[in-house]
Amino acid sequence: MDQLEKLKDVWQSQSESTIKFTESDIYNMVHKRSSSIVKWILIISILEFVLPNLFIFFTDFELTKEVYKNYGLNNIMLFYTIIHVLVILGFIYIFYKNYRNINAECSVKDLLHNIFKTRNTVKHYIYYNLTIAAIIGIHVFYMVFNSEQFIEKLPKDTSMLMVWAIALGSFAFFLFLFWCFYRIIYGFFLKKLKNNYAELQRSE
């Protein structure tokens, strides 16, 4: 049982003459806990943006450039990279604003609104990442599978339908793992925010 639940039990079990904890105490606890949750969402989103970019420094740039060039992916990958970076930075900024809003002193109604807004932002962030990964993956498969370099490397009588089936099946599994990651990490925080939202609604 967490600190808020203990506080609620104590508050509900007291007689009027001995009340030490008020609804204001409950609100302050929810406010503090919500602020902490959004701060962690902000931290994780920043790490999720920074760590993959740090990993790039340990990859073979020349090999990557050669692969992109061979399959005509230079322009399209540059386009997707720019779009993705701008969108992710936008989400990080929104997460920061949500943290500032929830961290600030506000009414119960405003806190409810800020929690609801944060939950929606996190959901949109998850949907965006899964959607952009699917779009980029399918586009890259299309470019590669229709290139002369790839077709020439295939054994004779290879079914392109089978190639697509294997590629899309593997990619679908990758997206499923991606979804599981978000389900575990961000789902945990979404559940906490949902509980806080429900608690404030009951006390309002």
Secondary structure, 3 states (H helix, E strand, C coil): CCHHHHHHHHHHHCCHHHCCCCHHHHHHHHHHHHHHHHHHHHHHHHHHHHHHHHHHCCCCHHHHHHHHHHCCCHHHHHHHHHHHHHHHHHHHHHHHHHHHHHHCCCCHHHHHHHHHHHHHHHHHHHHHHHHHHHHHHHHHHHHHHCCHHHHHHCCCCCCHHHHHHHHHHHHHHHHHHHHHHHHHHHHHHHHHHHHHHHHHHHHC
